């Protein structure tokens, strides 16, 4: 596994671009989707390549934190993923299949509760579960509701509006931090919908910074219990993990290694799963932009 990781780190990083490398290609269309599965309507941005052709069919990458993907002039920290530039370059160079990006906006103060893998709560004691829901989730977990919105509202809208390949093999979910958690949860909960998950700087400690120094905690263990029981079939799915070594990411390695130990017993190998460590990378859109090409190639090559 180490030799393969080194190969990916060398060969894929060589082809990376950043948000500053190219002028923004293609077109972004914004929709407000008030679905049947969610209480608050949501902005959904759709990036189409400049040569988008309704006579062709495109794979679809569903990304969380949609307001952070394309335009740094409008984000809270003046950073962006540059997802349009990175994806456009990879397609033009033939490194990934043609695709569109669907960026689902988060709901600010409800981001944690919507991106929290809800069924992980099931293995907590009733007291711990109720305390977390009351204090950390504004009284109600919303992870399952959010995924139903993505699967039952957003995806049907996208497939009926755009020229997409609707099958599992051409449907990928991807996000960072809590968005990495919900991406892994999505492929476990809906393995018939998503064939690949990109989990970048995945927030596997699950809670706030104050619990990290305990090295492990009940929430992290609860989610690992869920993962061990619900990983999708490795014959038909791909999963990508990574983490950096600075700012928030510096806490992630021991948690990620514990998750990695679940993958091989579940049948995963270098063909359908990879975990990469990026030395010096911090927890920011700028860092994720710098390596977005890596999960995209792994999931859509």
Secondary structure, DSSP 8 states (H G I E B T S, - for coil): -HHHHHHHHHHHHTT---TTTS---SEEEEEEE--TT-SS-EEEEEEE-TT--TTS-BEEEEESSGGGSS-GGGSTTS----HHHHHHHHHHTTSS--EEEEEE---GGGHHHHHS-GGGGGGS-HHHHHHHHHHHSTTS--HHHHHHIIIIIIHHHHHHHS-B--SGGGEEEEEETHHHHHHHHHHHH-TTT-SEEEEES--TT-S-GGGGGGSS-HHHHHHHHHHHHH---TTT-EEEEEEESSGGGGG-HHHHHHHHHHHTTTT--TTTEEEEEETT--SSHHHHHHHHHHHHHHHH-
